[in-house]
């Protein structure tokens, strides 16, 4: 029974399976052999390259050594001329005018590019400054009061009384809010010191909104820096010498802010025309004469 099974003929399917396995194995062996040949070729190429480099390096070192020996012999006077050491003179290349210009631009292209960029940037900034319309009047606010300083109606309210002094067809009064407070670090972060220095040393802002800290720290000598409002408004109950106090006016309603935002020490004041760092007394007087009518209307409205 078992012998019969052992002598059972191999079917066609079994022969096909054996053939497939054999082909796969042969292909695998051929690929492996090919890979080994490629690796052997690569190794030989690398060996030959390394050998050439080594020979080149040895030849170079030998040349340096020979030249060194020859130079020593020359210095010692053993020989007068050397057959191996020759002074090489670079042949001067004569360029045409056009090529010289082209060569200059080629070697300096980065610097020329940077220069062109800064020239364009400077031209744009100058054009922007010259063509940008200036406000008809500037008011300086030197106190830390965000409710008033950031009020959307502060500039709008002041502009109602302004004049079109720059003749651009509209009236615009700008309020420059500089939140000068007790915290020196916050002042530094907000760039307050630089702004104060800039605005107090030019003629643009005559009218000031401030408080006691403004007087104590910035103005110090109001009799030298501020206009005596009591001479301009002798019967105005809100005027006390150099200051027009805002506490008992209706400015809070006009600006849409809480009445508590208008502290007892908040005031309007006018800078006296005088020579400053960035402007002359005459220039400041021109600004004063231009703005005084608007200031007068604002003070009368609040009175």
VEXKOLFI-611024 format. One record per residue (C-alpha): residue in one letter; x negated, y negated, z negated. Coordinates in pm, 1 decimal. Example, Ala and Ser with C-alpha at 12.3 -4.5 7.8 and 13.67 -1.06 7.14 Angstrom:
% VEXKOLFI-611024
@rest a u -1230.0 v 450.0 w -780.0 .
@rest s u -1367.0 v 106.0 w -714.0 .
//
This chain:
% VEXKOLFI-611024
@rest x u 0.0 v 0.0 w 0.0 .
@rest x u -277.6 v -242.7 w -100.7 .
@rest x u -491.4 v -143.3 w 198.1 .
@rest x u -209.6 v -229.4 w 423.0 .
@rest x u -187.4 v -572.6 w 272.5 .
@rest x u -564.7 v -622.9 w 297.9 .
@rest x u -566.9 v -526.2 w 661.4 .
@rest x u -283.8 v -764.3 w 741.2 .
@rest x u -374.9 v -963.1 w 1055.2 .
@rest x u -451.3 v -1337.1 w 1020.1 .
@rest x u -170.8 v -1551.1 w 1149.4 .
@rest x u -216.0 v -1843.6 w 1391.6 .
@rest x u -139.5 v -2092.3 w 1112.4 .
@rest x u -429.2 v -1957.3 w 902.7 .
@rest x u -669.2 v -1989.9 w 1196.9 .
@rest x u -565.0 v -2351.7 w 1254.7 .
@rest x u -615.8 v -2436.4 w 886.7 .
@rest x u -969.0 v -2289.2 w 890.1 .
@rest x u -1056.0 v -2478.4 w 1207.3 .
@rest x u -937.4 v -2810.2 w 1061.4 .
@rest x u -1142.5 v -2761.7 w 747.0 .
@rest x u -1446.8 v -2675.1 w 954.6 .
@rest x u -1415.2 v -2985.0 w 1174.5 .
@rest x u -1372.7 v -3206.7 w 868.2 .
@rest x u -1678.5 v -3058.6 w 703.9 .
@rest x u -1887.9 v -3096.4 w 1019.3 .
@rest x u -1779.3 v -3459.1 w 1061.5 .
@rest x u -1864.1 v -3534.5 w 699.1 .
@rest x u -2209.5 v -3383.3 w 736.8 .
@rest x u -2274.1 v -3576.9 w 1057.4 .
@rest x u -2172.8 v -3903.4 w 890.7 .
@rest x u -2395.7 v -3831.4 w 593.2 .
@rest x u -2688.7 v -3751.8 w 823.3 .
@rest x u -2628.7 v -4072.2 w 1018.6 .
@rest x u -2618.8 v -4271.9 w 697.5 .
@rest x u -2945.9 v -4119.7 w 584.3 .
@rest x u -3106.4 v -4205.5 w 920.9 .
@rest x u -2984.5 v -4565.8 w 896.2 .
@rest x u -3116.5 v -4597.3 w 542.7 .
@rest x u -3450.7 v -4453.0 w 652.0 .
@rest x u -3466.1 v -4704.6 w 941.3 .
@rest x u -3379.7 v -4991.4 w 709.1 .
@rest x u -3643.7 v -4882.1 w 459.4 .
@rest x u -3903.1 v -4865.9 w 738.8 .
@rest x u -3809.4 v -5212.5 w 864.5 .
@rest x u -3839.4 v -5352.1 w 514.1 .
@rest x u -4176.4 v -5181.3 w 469.9 .
@rest x u -4302.3 v -5325.2 w 798.4 .
@rest x u -4176.5 v -5673.3 w 707.3 .
@rest x u -4339.7 v -5655.1 w 366.5 .
@rest x u -4664.7 v -5541.0 w 527.9 .
@rest x u -4660.0 v -5831.4 w 774.9 .
@rest x u -4592.4 v -6080.2 w 498.9 .
@rest x u -4871.0 v -5934.2 w 291.5 .
@rest x u -5113.2 v -5958.1 w 583.1 .
@rest x u -5008.0 v -6317.1 w 652.8 .
@rest x u -5056.4 v -6409.1 w 287.4 .
@rest x u -5397.4 v -6241.1 w 276.4 .
@rest x u -5501.7 v -6420.4 w 595.7 .
@rest x u -5383.1 v -6752.4 w 453.5 .
@rest x u -5568.8 v -6697.9 w 127.7 .
@rest x u -5881.6 v -6597.8 w 318.5 .
@rest x u -5856.2 v -6913.5 w 528.9 .
@rest x u -5827.3 v -7127.8 w 215.3 .
@rest x u -6124.9 v -6951.7 w 62.3 .
@rest x u -6333.9 v -6997.9 w 377.7 .
@rest x u -6243.9 v -7366.5 w 394.9 .
@rest x u -6327.2 v -7410.0 w 27.0 .
@rest x u -6668.2 v -7248.7 w 77.5 .
@rest x u -6727.2 v -7458.0 w 389.9 .
@rest x u -6631.3 v -7774.5 w 202.2 .
@rest x u -6871.4 v -7692.0 w -78.8 .
@rest x u -7149.3 v -7637.0 w 175.0 .
@rest x u -7072.7 v -7974.8 w 331.2 .
@rest x u -7085.0 v -8151.9 w -5.8 .
@rest x u -7411.9 v -7978.1 w -97.3 .
@rest x u -7568.5 v -8085.1 w 233.9 .
@rest x u -7629.3 v -7731.9 w 349.9 .
@rest x u -7448.6 v -7809.7 w 676.0 .
@rest x u -7369.9 v -8132.6 w 856.8 .
@rest x u -7060.0 v -8027.3 w 1042.7 .
@rest x u -6795.3 v -7766.6 w 988.4 .
@rest x u -6647.7 v -7546.7 w 1251.9 .
@rest x u -6344.9 v -7461.3 w 1039.8 .
@rest x u -6258.2 v -7794.1 w 876.1 .
@rest x u -6139.7 v -8059.2 w 1116.4 .
@rest x u -5983.5 v -8392.7 w 1037.1 .
@rest x u -5647.8 v -8389.2 w 1207.5 .
@rest x u -5515.5 v -8720.7 w 1325.6 .
@rest x u -5147.3 v -8751.2 w 1383.5 .
@rest x u -5070.2 v -8876.3 w 1725.3 .
@rest x u -4882.1 v -9203.8 w 1702.0 .
@rest x u -4538.8 v -9172.2 w 1852.7 .
@rest x u -4433.2 v -9482.3 w 2039.9 .
@rest x u -4061.2 v -9546.7 w 2024.4 .
@rest x u -3852.8 v -9774.0 w 2238.5 .
@rest x u -3657.7 v -10056.6 w 2073.7 .
@rest x u -3333.1 v -9862.9 w 2109.8 .
@rest x u -3482.1 v -9550.6 w 1955.0 .
@rest x u -3622.6 v -9754.3 w 1665.6 .
@rest x u -3275.1 v -9886.3 w 1588.6 .
@rest x u -3126.5 v -9538.3 w 1621.3 .
@rest x u -3398.6 v -9397.9 w 1396.1 .
@rest x u -3336.2 v -9668.8 w 1135.2 .
@rest x u -2962.7 v -9595.8 w 1121.7 .
@rest x u -3026.0 v -9222.3 w 1104.7 .
@rest x u -3264.1 v -9243.2 w 808.1 .
@rest x u -3056.4 v -9501.9 w 619.3 .
@rest x u -2706.9 v -9381.5 w 699.6 .
@rest x u -2611.6 v -9311.5 w 336.2 .
@rest x u -2725.0 v -9652.6 w 211.0 .
@rest x u -2564.2 v -9825.5 w 506.0 .
@rest x u -2241.7 v -9633.7 w 441.8 .
@rest x u -2238.1 v -9733.6 w 74.7 .
@rest x u -2315.2 v -10092.6 w 167.2 .
@rest x u -2032.0 v -10100.1 w 419.0 .
@rest x u -1793.3 v -9952.3 w 160.3 .
@rest x u -1874.7 v -10217.0 w -101.9 .
@rest x u -1855.2 v -10496.4 w 154.7 .
@rest x u -1508.1 v -10377.1 w 257.6 .
@rest x u -1400.5 v -10339.9 w -106.2 .
@rest x u -1528.7 v -10686.6 w -193.8 .
@rest x u -1359.0 v -10838.2 w 110.3 .
@rest x u -1030.6 v -10673.7 w 16.3 .
@rest x u -1048.6 v -10797.6 w -344.5 .
@rest x u -1131.5 v -11149.9 w -233.6 .
@rest x u -847.7 v -11143.5 w 19.9 .
@rest x u -609.1 v -11011.6 w -246.5 .
@rest x u -708.4 v -11284.7 w -491.5 .
@rest x u -686.0 v -11560.6 w -231.3 .
@rest x u -354.9 v -11451.0 w -77.2 .
@rest x u -178.6 v -11325.5 w -391.1 .
@rest x u 73.6 v -11590.1 w -499.9 .
@rest x u -0.5 v -11737.7 w -842.7 .
@rest x u 282.8 v -11797.7 w -1089.7 .
@rest x u 402.3 v -12155.8 w -1121.9 .
@rest x u 322.3 v -12150.7 w -1492.3 .
@rest x u 147.7 v -11921.9 w -1740.9 .
@rest x u 240.7 v -11885.1 w -2108.2 .
@rest x u -5.8 v -11712.7 w -2342.6 .
@rest x u 134.3 v -11498.4 w -2625.5 .
@rest x u -135.7 v -11434.7 w -2887.1 .
@rest x u 45.9 v -11231.2 w -3152.8 .
@rest x u 144.3 v -10869.7 w -3210.2 .
@rest x u 519.3 v -10867.9 w -3152.1 .
@rest x u 617.7 v -10601.7 w -2900.5 .
@rest x u 989.9 v -10677.2 w -2917.0 .
@rest x u 934.3 v -11030.7 w -2789.4 .
@rest x u 620.7 v -10971.9 w -2581.6 .
@rest x u 775.2 v -10681.4 w -2390.1 .
@rest x u 1119.6 v -10832.8 w -2358.9 .
@rest x u 1252.2 v -10805.7 w -2005.9 .
@rest x u 1413.6 v -11149.6 w -2042.5 .
@rest x u 1122.6 v -11356.2 w -2176.4 .
@rest x u 976.1 v -11446.8 w -1838.5 .
@rest x u 1322.9 v -11472.3 w -1684.0 .
@rest x u 1433.5 v -11717.9 w -1953.4 .
@rest x u 1124.7 v -11937.3 w -1915.7 .
@rest x u 1150.0 v -11928.2 w -1535.2 .
@rest x u 1495.2 v -12090.2 w -1554.5 .
@rest x u 1325.2 v -12415.0 w -1655.7 .
@rest x u 1025.6 v -12392.0 w -1424.6 .
@rest x u 933.9 v -12573.3 w -1105.2 .
@rest x u 809.5 v -12435.6 w -775.1 .
@rest x u 466.1 v -12592.4 w -814.3 .
@rest x u 292.6 v -12350.0 w -576.8 .
@rest x u 554.1 v -12413.3 w -305.3 .
@rest x u 620.8 v -12047.6 w -227.1 .
@rest x u 998.1 v -12081.2 w -236.8 .
@rest x u 1060.7 v -11939.8 w -584.1 .
@rest x u 1007.3 v -12032.7 w -947.0 .
@rest x u 802.1 v -11793.6 w -1155.6 .
@rest x u 678.0 v -11833.8 w -1512.8 .
@rest x u 448.9 v -11551.6 w -1626.9 .
@rest x u 397.8 v -11459.5 w -1992.4 .
@rest x u 62.1 v -11294.4 w -2065.3 .
@rest x u 121.9 v -11084.4 w -2374.5 .
@rest x u -195.4 v -11015.6 w -2575.0 .
@rest x u -96.0 v -10810.8 w -2886.0 .
@rest x u -348.7 v -10956.7 w -3131.3 .
@rest x u -289.5 v -10779.4 w -3464.0 .
@rest x u -456.5 v -10683.3 w -3792.5 .
@rest x u -598.7 v -10350.4 w -3671.2 .
@rest x u -938.4 v -10417.7 w -3513.5 .
@rest x u -955.0 v -10070.8 w -3357.8 .
@rest x u -617.0 v -10114.6 w -3188.9 .
@rest x u -727.4 v -10457.7 w -3069.2 .
@rest x u -1038.2 v -10297.5 w -2920.5 .
@rest x u -837.5 v -10021.4 w -2749.8 .
@rest x u -602.7 v -10276.6 w -2593.2 .
@rest x u -891.6 v -10492.7 w -2472.4 .
@rest x u -755.7 v -10781.3 w -2676.8 .
@rest x u -1092.1 v -10947.1 w -2746.2 .
@rest x u -1187.2 v -10965.6 w -2377.8 .
@rest x u -846.7 v -11102.8 w -2282.5 .
@rest x u -857.1 v -11366.3 w -2555.3 .
@rest x u -1203.3 v -11475.9 w -2446.5 .
@rest x u -1090.8 v -11497.7 w -2083.4 .
@rest x u -768.2 v -11690.7 w -2136.9 .
@rest x u -897.3 v -11929.0 w -2403.5 .
@rest x u -1184.4 v -12027.5 w -2177.4 .
@rest x u -986.8 v -12117.2 w -1866.0 .
@rest x u -727.0 v -12380.3 w -1788.4 .
@rest x u -437.1 v -12161.3 w -1674.6 .
@rest x u -228.9 v -12134.2 w -1993.3 .
@rest x u -130.1 v -12450.6 w -2180.2 .
@rest x u 167.6 v -12317.7 w -2376.6 .
@rest x u 99.3 v -12063.1 w -2655.4 .
@rest x u 329.6 v -11831.9 w -2848.6 .
@rest x u 163.0 v -11736.6 w -3176.6 .
@rest x u 192.1 v -11690.6 w -3553.0 .
@rest x u -10.7 v -11763.7 w -3866.0 .
@rest x u -275.6 v -11504.6 w -3771.2 .
@rest x u -321.6 v -11680.7 w -3438.8 .
@rest x u -398.6 v -12004.4 w -3621.0 .
@rest x u -616.8 v -11846.1 w -3889.5 .
@rest x u -831.3 v -11631.7 w -3655.7 .
@rest x u -824.3 v -11800.9 w -3315.8 .
@rest x u -736.8 v -12167.6 w -3337.9 .
@rest x u -889.4 v -12245.4 w -3680.4 .
@rest x u -900.7 v -12621.8 w -3613.1 .
@rest x u -559.2 v -12705.9 w -3465.5 .
@rest x u -629.3 v -13078.8 w -3478.0 .
@rest x u -908.3 v -13026.2 w -3222.8 .
@rest x u -743.7 v -12764.2 w -3001.4 .
@rest x u -368.0 v -12833.8 w -3012.0 .
@rest x u -143.5 v -13122.1 w -2910.8 .
@rest x u 34.2 v -13296.7 w -3197.5 .
@rest x u 396.5 v -13217.6 w -3110.1 .
@rest x u 528.9 v -13452.3 w -3379.2 .
@rest x u 423.7 v -13742.2 w -3156.3 .
@rest x u 614.6 v -13594.3 w -2860.2 .
@rest x u 922.7 v -13479.0 w -3055.4 .
@rest x u 931.6 v -13699.3 w -3366.3 .
@rest x u 1292.6 v -13618.7 w -3458.7 .
@rest x u 1292.9 v -13247.2 w -3375.5 .
@rest x u 1366.0 v -13039.7 w -3690.3 .
@rest x u 1176.0 v -12738.2 w -3553.7 .
@rest x u 851.5 v -12932.3 w -3510.5 .
@rest x u 590.0 v -12936.3 w -3782.0 .
@rest x u 284.7 v -13126.5 w -3664.0 .
@rest x u 126.1 v -12896.1 w -3399.6 .
@rest x u 390.8 v -12622.3 w -3402.1 .
@rest x u 743.9 v -12574.9 w -3272.6 .
@rest x u 881.5 v -12296.5 w -3497.6 .
@rest x u 1124.0 v -12047.1 w -3344.3 .
@rest x u 1287.5 v -11903.1 w -3657.6 .
@rest x u 1604.2 v -12113.9 w -3661.7 .
@rest x u 1653.8 v -12129.6 w -3285.3 .
@rest x u 1872.6 v -11902.5 w -3072.8 .
@rest x u 1576.8 v -11755.4 w -2882.0 .
@rest x u 1651.7 v -11402.7 w -3012.8 .
@rest x u 1993.2 v -11409.6 w -2843.9 .
@rest x u 1847.2 v -11548.4 w -2522.0 .
@rest x u 1582.1 v -11273.0 w -2510.6 .
@rest x u 1816.4 v -10992.6 w -2621.9 .
@rest x u 1604.3 v -10899.4 w -2924.9 .
@rest x u 1700.0 v -10860.0 w -3293.7 .
@rest x u 1684.0 v -11181.0 w -3497.9 .
@rest x u 1441.3 v -11006.0 w -3732.0 .
@rest x u 1191.1 v -10998.4 w -3445.6 .
@rest x u 1157.3 v -11376.1 w -3470.1 .
@rest x u 943.4 v -11406.6 w -3781.8 .
@rest x u 919.6 v -11722.9 w -3993.2 .
@rest x u 570.7 v -11802.1 w -3866.6 .
@rest x u 630.4 v -11764.9 w -3490.1 .
@rest x u 583.1 v -12085.7 w -3293.8 .
@rest x u 522.9 v -12258.1 w -2963.2 .
@rest x u 212.4 v -12474.0 w -2934.8 .
@rest x u 31.4 v -12664.6 w -2659.5 .
@rest x u -341.5 v -12647.0 w -2592.7 .
@rest x u -510.5 v -12985.3 w -2574.8 .
@rest x u -695.6 v -13052.4 w -2247.0 .
@rest x u -1069.5 v -13027.4 w -2309.1 .
@rest x u -1384.1 v -12877.7 w -2160.9 .
@rest x u -1394.6 v -12498.2 w -2190.7 .
@rest x u -1636.4 v -12236.7 w -2066.1 .
@rest x u -1470.1 v -12175.3 w -1727.1 .
@rest x u -1296.9 v -12507.8 w -1668.2 .
@rest x u -1342.3 v -12878.2 w -1717.7 .
@rest x u -1118.8 v -13112.0 w -1915.7 .
@rest x u -996.2 v -13260.0 w -1587.1 .
@rest x u -887.4 v -12918.3 w -1455.5 .
@rest x u -708.3 v -12841.7 w -1780.4 .
@rest x u -540.1 v -13183.2 w -1768.5 .
@rest x u -404.8 v -13100.4 w -1420.8 .
@rest x u -247.6 v -12781.4 w -1558.0 .
@rest x u -105.1 v -12972.4 w -1853.6 .
@rest x u 49.7 v -13236.3 w -1627.6 .
@rest x u 195.0 v -12963.7 w -1405.1 .
@rest x u 348.3 v -12761.1 w -1690.4 .
@rest x u 464.1 v -13025.0 w -1937.4 .
@rest x u 802.0 v -13082.6 w -1768.1 .
@rest x u 886.4 v -12709.8 w -1789.8 .
@rest x u 767.3 v -12694.8 w -2152.9 .
@rest x u 979.1 v -12997.4 w -2239.2 .
@rest x u 1291.0 v -12834.1 w -2092.2 .
@rest x u 1229.7 v -12508.1 w -2284.9 .
@rest x u 1182.7 v -12690.3 w -2616.8 .
@rest x u 1490.7 v -12908.5 w -2559.9 .
@rest x u 1699.6 v -12600.6 w -2475.3 .
@rest x u 1594.9 v -12423.8 w -2795.1 .
@rest x u 1656.2 v -12739.8 w -2998.8 .
//
